[in-house]
Amino acid sequence: MSMYARDRLIVGLDLPTVAESEKIVAKLGEDVVFYKIGYQLVFAGGLEFARDLVAAGKRVFLDMKLLDIDNTVAKGVENIVKMGMSMLTLHAYPKAMKAAVEAAKGSDLCLLGVTVLTSMDQQDVIDAGYEYDPHMLVLRRAEQARAAGMGGIVCSAEEAVSVRRIIGADMALVTPGIRPAGTEKGDQKRVMTPGDAIRAGSSHLVVGRPIVKAADPLAASRAILAEMADALSG
């Protein structure tokens, strides 16, 4: 198993309780070093659990999709830096991103601009009041994230090739909506397999249900890591 692949896999702990998340982390052991914690777990004690993961030597991607007035975003980011998180998401609005970048200056926190959610298609974007189709909106927000000095962006792997041309080689490109071949899409609409996502230019893959809901989470994670490692060596 490639350690390089292991550093790129982020397992989404989209689970209702800390106890269930602890069981998954125990099952995955040393094979997985990076976890995502989002709203569901945050509101069930997930912030303290995030601190525990960091203390245990794991990396944590805090998926909070922050968006507020500049001062509120900045103060939130300052406290998240103190928690030792590795990644944090904000909606990719220019003012919010600039405030967050200033607040995180000098830290190791990688700020990620969320472009268009992978559960959204063109009709969803129109219904939300945007004049762009999803692809064009992603590219516009990628340009704004780069200009703001963000550490990376979050987008569908379908847009990864185009986005990588915009953000260059150094920014992180984090892609959720990863589904191994033959698995259900669930509520995701713009998806890609792990190997294809890596080949498209993704730097990190967020995989939740295909691992945490699998009959054997460890076997599922190892299969995904092997597919990633194969793509990275190709």
SULJO-V629973 format. One record per backbone hydrogen bond with DSSP energy under -0.5 kcal/mol. CO is the residue of the C=O (numbers start at 0). NH is the residue of the N-H. E is the energy in kcal/mol with one decimal. If there is no record, write none. Layout:
CO&NH&E + CO&NH&E
This chain:
1&5&-2.0 + 2&6&-1.9 + 3&7&-0.6 + 4&7&-1.3 + 4&8&-1.0 + 5&32&-0.5 + 7&9&-0.6 + 7&204&-2.5 + 8&10&-0.6 + 9&11&-0.6 + 9&206&-2.6 + 10&12&-0.7 + 10&35&-2.6 + 11&13&-1.9 + 12&14&-1.9 + 16&20&-1.6 + 17&21&-2.9 + 18&22&-1.6 + 19&23&-1.7 + 20&24&-2.6 + 21&25&-2.3 + 22&26&-2.3 + 23&27&-2.4 + 24&28&-1.7 + 27&30&-1.7 + 28&31&-0.7 + 32&58&-3.0 + 33&10&-2.3 + 34&60&-3.1 + 35&12&-2.6 + 36&62&-2.6 + 37&41&-2.6 + 38&42&-2.2 + 40&43&-2.0 + 40&45&-2.0 + 41&44&-1.1 + 41&46&-0.6 + 43&17&-0.6 + 44&48&-1.6 + 45&49&-2.4 + 46&50&-1.8 + 47&51&-2.0 + 48&52&-2.4 + 49&53&-2.1 + 50&54&-2.4 + 51&55&-1.5 + 52&57&-2.7 + 53&56&-1.8 + 58&34&-2.3 + 59&61&-0.7 + 59&85&-2.4 + 59&86&-1.7 + 60&36&-2.5 + 60&62&-0.9 + 61&63&-1.3 + 61&88&-1.5 + 65&90&-2.3 + 68&72&-2.3 + 69&73&-2.7 + 70&74&-2.4 + 71&75&-2.0 + 72&76&-2.5 + 73&77&-2.3 + 74&78&-1.5 + 75&79&-2.0 + 76&80&-2.4 + 77&81&-1.2 + 78&82&-0.9 + 79&83&-0.5 + 79&84&-1.2 + 80&83&-1.4 + 85&109&-2.7 + 86&61&-2.9 + 87&111&-3.1 + 88&65&-2.0 + 89&113&-3.6 + 90&92&-2.6 + 92&96&-2.5 + 93&97&-2.5 + 94&98&-2.1 + 95&99&-2.2 + 96&100&-2.7 + 97&101&-1.9 + 98&102&-1.9 + 99&103&-2.1 + 100&104&-0.5 + 101&104&-0.7 + 103&106&-2.2 + 108&110&-0.7 + 109&87&-2.0 + 110&150&-1.2 + 110&151&-1.5 + 111&89&-2.6 + 111&113&-0.6 + 112&114&-0.5 + 112&153&-2.8 + 113&91&-2.2 + 116&119&-1.9 + 117&188&-2.2 + 117&189&-1.7 + 120&124&-2.1 + 121&125&-2.2 + 122&126&-2.7 + 123&127&-1.4 + 124&129&-2.0 + 125&128&-1.8 + 132&136&-2.5 + 133&137&-2.4 + 134&138&-2.1 + 135&139&-2.3 + 136&140&-2.3 + 137&141&-2.2 + 138&142&-2.1 + 139&143&-1.8 + 140&144&-2.4 + 141&145&-2.3 + 142&146&-2.2 + 143&147&-1.8 + 144&148&-0.7 + 144&149&-2.3 + 145&148&-1.0 + 150&171&-2.7 + 151&112&-2.2 + 152&173&-2.7 + 153&114&-2.0 + 155&158&-1.5 + 156&159&-1.0 + 158&162&-2.7 + 159&163&-2.8 + 160&164&-1.3 + 161&165&-1.0 + 162&165&-0.7 + 162&166&-2.7 + 163&167&-1.7 + 166&170&-0.5 + 171&152&-2.1 + 172&202&-2.4 + 172&203&-1.6 + 173&154&-1.8 + 173&175&-0.5 + 174&205&-2.3 + 175&156&-0.5 + 176&178&-0.5 + 176&191&-1.4 + 179&182&-2.0 + 184&187&-1.6 + 188&190&-0.6 + 191&178&-2.2 + 192&196&-2.3 + 193&197&-2.0 + 194&198&-2.3 + 195&199&-1.6 + 196&200&-0.5 + 196&201&-2.2 + 197&200&-1.3 + 203&174&-2.5 + 204&9&-3.2 + 204&206&-0.6 + 205&177&-0.9 + 206&11&-2.0 + 207&210&-2.0 + 207&211&-2.6 + 208&212&-2.0 + 210&213&-1.2 + 213&216&-0.5 + 215&219&-2.3 + 216&220&-2.6 + 217&221&-2.3 + 218&222&-2.1 + 219&223&-1.9 + 220&224&-2.6 + 221&225&-2.3 + 222&226&-1.9 + 223&227&-2.4 + 224&228&-2.8 + 225&229&-2.1 + 226&230&-1.9 + 227&231&-2.4 + 228&232&-1.6 + 229&233&-0.7
